[in-house]
Amino acid sequence: MGISDRISAADVILDLGAGNKRALLQDLAEQAAPRLGRPSGEILKALQDREALGSTGLGRGVALPHARLKGDAPPVLLFARLRKPIDYEARDEEPVDLVILVLWPEAEAEGFLPALSDTCRALREPQALRQLRHAESAEEVVSLLNRYDAPSGEGDGA
């Protein structure tokens, strides 16, 4: 099951106005909290704890903040496109403007790494990043993620 199977138009945030990494993580935690039925502070702490291990900035303007949460709530994935790129301490030192949040239950540990891998695969194509940056609707973002999330060789469409 790929990223596009876990993300819908309701999980897409376009034009998010976070001005720095902390504000971004806080905004994402607040968006995820009602989906998980958990306090946003708990989610924010999990994300900050993960960031303390090393930045989840992948490079090329993309970040993949993620955390595993206690319990067995369903996984939550959110896509956010920022109004203005922010410093995210990425390896390539490029500011981030595309973010996919992955929150995963500890009870389903076996699916966590494949979900991260699927997400990275969907974002590895420069053409995909360009199109995501110019998408005009949440539905278009989901369609693009679906296209580029396909197994190797199937999703290189134009």
C-alpha positions as CSV (number, residue, x, y, z in Angstrom):
1,M,0.0,0.0,0.0
2,G,1.6,3.2,-1.2
3,I,1.4,6.8,0.0
4,S,-1.4,7.6,-2.4
5,D,-3.5,4.9,-0.8
6,R,-3.2,6.7,2.5
7,I,-3.7,10.3,1.5
8,S,-6.8,12.0,0.2
9,A,-7.6,15.6,-0.8
10,A,-8.7,16.2,2.8
11,D,-5.1,15.4,3.9
12,V,-3.6,18.1,1.6
13,I,-2.7,21.6,2.9
14,L,-1.8,24.1,0.2
15,D,-0.3,27.5,1.0
16,L,0.6,26.8,4.7
17,G,2.0,29.9,6.2
18,A,4.5,28.4,8.8
19,G,7.5,30.8,9.1
20,N,10.0,28.3,10.6
21,K,10.5,24.7,11.4
22,R,9.0,24.8,14.9
23,A,5.9,26.6,13.6
24,L,5.6,24.0,10.8
25,L,5.8,21.1,13.1
26,Q,3.3,22.7,15.5
27,D,0.9,23.4,12.6
28,L,1.1,19.8,11.4
29,A,0.6,18.4,14.9
30,E,-2.5,20.6,15.2
31,Q,-3.8,19.3,11.9
32,A,-3.1,15.6,12.9
33,A,-4.5,15.8,16.4
34,P,-8.2,15.5,15.6
35,R,-7.5,12.7,13.1
36,L,-5.8,10.7,15.8
37,G,-7.9,11.8,18.8
38,R,-4.8,12.9,20.6
39,P,-3.5,16.2,22.0
40,S,-1.4,18.2,19.5
41,G,1.3,18.7,22.2
42,E,1.8,14.9,22.3
43,I,2.3,14.7,18.6
44,L,4.5,17.8,18.5
45,K,6.7,16.3,21.2
46,A,7.1,13.0,19.2
47,L,8.0,15.0,16.1
48,Q,10.5,17.2,18.0
49,D,12.0,14.1,19.6
50,R,12.5,12.6,16.1
51,E,14.0,15.8,14.8
52,A,16.5,15.9,17.7
53,L,18.0,12.7,16.2
54,G,18.6,14.5,12.9
55,S,16.8,16.6,10.5
56,T,14.1,14.9,8.4
57,G,14.8,17.3,5.6
58,L,15.5,15.1,2.5
59,G,16.9,17.8,0.3
60,R,15.6,19.5,-2.9
61,G,13.1,21.4,-0.8
62,V,11.4,18.3,0.7
63,A,10.9,17.3,4.3
64,L,9.5,14.1,5.7
65,P,8.8,14.7,9.4
66,H,7.7,11.4,10.9
67,A,7.2,9.7,14.2
68,R,5.8,6.5,15.7
69,L,3.1,6.9,18.3
70,K,2.0,4.6,21.1
71,G,-1.2,2.8,20.5
72,D,-3.0,1.4,17.4
73,A,-4.7,4.5,15.9
74,P,-4.6,4.3,12.1
75,P,-1.6,5.9,10.3
76,V,-1.9,9.6,9.4
77,L,-0.2,11.2,6.4
78,L,-0.5,14.8,5.5
79,F,0.9,16.7,2.6
80,A,1.7,20.4,3.0
81,R,3.0,23.0,0.5
82,L,4.4,26.0,2.2
83,R,3.6,29.6,1.1
84,K,7.3,30.5,1.5
85,P,10.2,28.0,1.8
86,I,11.7,27.8,5.3
87,D,15.1,26.7,6.7
88,Y,14.7,23.1,7.8
89,E,18.3,22.0,8.4
90,A,18.2,19.8,5.3
91,R,21.4,18.0,4.3
92,D,21.7,20.1,1.1
93,E,20.9,23.3,3.1
94,E,18.1,24.1,0.7
95,P,14.9,25.6,2.2
96,V,11.9,23.4,2.4
97,D,8.5,24.0,0.8
98,L,7.1,20.5,0.3
99,V,6.3,18.5,3.4
100,I,4.8,15.0,4.0
101,L,4.0,14.2,7.6
102,V,3.9,10.5,8.5
103,L,2.6,9.5,11.9
104,W,2.5,5.7,12.5
105,P,1.2,3.5,15.3
106,E,3.8,1.5,17.1
107,A,1.3,-1.4,17.0
108,E,1.9,-1.6,13.2
109,A,5.6,-1.4,13.2
110,E,6.1,-3.6,10.1
111,G,4.4,-1.0,7.8
112,F,6.3,2.1,8.9
113,L,9.5,1.7,6.9
114,P,7.7,0.7,3.7
115,A,5.5,3.8,4.1
116,L,8.6,6.0,4.4
117,S,10.2,4.3,1.4
118,D,7.0,4.7,-0.7
119,T,6.9,8.4,0.3
120,C,10.5,8.9,-0.7
121,R,10.0,7.1,-4.0
122,A,7.0,9.4,-4.9
123,L,9.2,12.4,-4.3
124,R,12.4,11.4,-6.0
125,E,11.5,12.7,-9.5
126,P,12.4,16.3,-10.1
127,Q,9.4,16.5,-12.4
128,A,7.1,15.3,-9.6
129,L,8.4,18.0,-7.3
130,R,8.0,20.7,-10.0
131,Q,4.4,19.6,-10.6
132,L,3.6,19.4,-6.9
133,R,4.9,23.0,-6.4
134,H,2.5,24.2,-9.2
135,A,-0.6,22.0,-8.4
136,E,-3.7,24.2,-8.2
137,S,-5.8,21.9,-6.0
138,A,-5.6,19.2,-3.3
139,E,-7.1,16.7,-5.8
140,E,-4.3,17.5,-8.3
141,V,-1.7,16.8,-5.5
142,V,-3.3,13.4,-4.8
143,S,-3.4,12.6,-8.5
144,L,0.3,13.5,-8.8
145,L,1.3,11.5,-5.7
146,N,-0.7,8.5,-7.2
147,R,1.1,8.8,-10.5
148,Y,4.6,9.0,-9.0
149,D,3.9,6.5,-6.2
150,A,3.5,3.7,-8.7
151,P,6.1,0.9,-8.6
152,S,9.3,1.7,-10.6
153,G,8.6,2.1,-14.3
154,E,4.9,2.5,-13.9
155,G,4.7,6.0,-12.6
156,D,7.1,8.0,-14.7
157,G,4.2,9.5,-16.6
158,A,4.0,13.0,-18.0
